[in-house]
């Protein structure tokens, strides 16, 4: 299982936190968004890391 799949499957248990922000800016709790939005955020995070 790859990391994106793992994160998609466990949305309700995870929090996304940007590495370049602080003070809670950009933090998203998986249980506060739907599957579609979570998937969009994961793809965006992955693309940012691949840079």
C-alpha positions, 0 to 999 in steps of 0.5 A: 500500500502506498502512502496516498492510498493509506491516507485516503483510507484513513481520512477520519483518523488523520490530520494534514499539516503543511511543512512550511506553515506554523500556528495552525495555518493550513491544518486540515482534520480529515474528519472535517472534510469529505472524501473528495476534498481530502483526496484533492488535498492529498494530491496537492500535498504530494505535488508540492513535495515532488516540486 
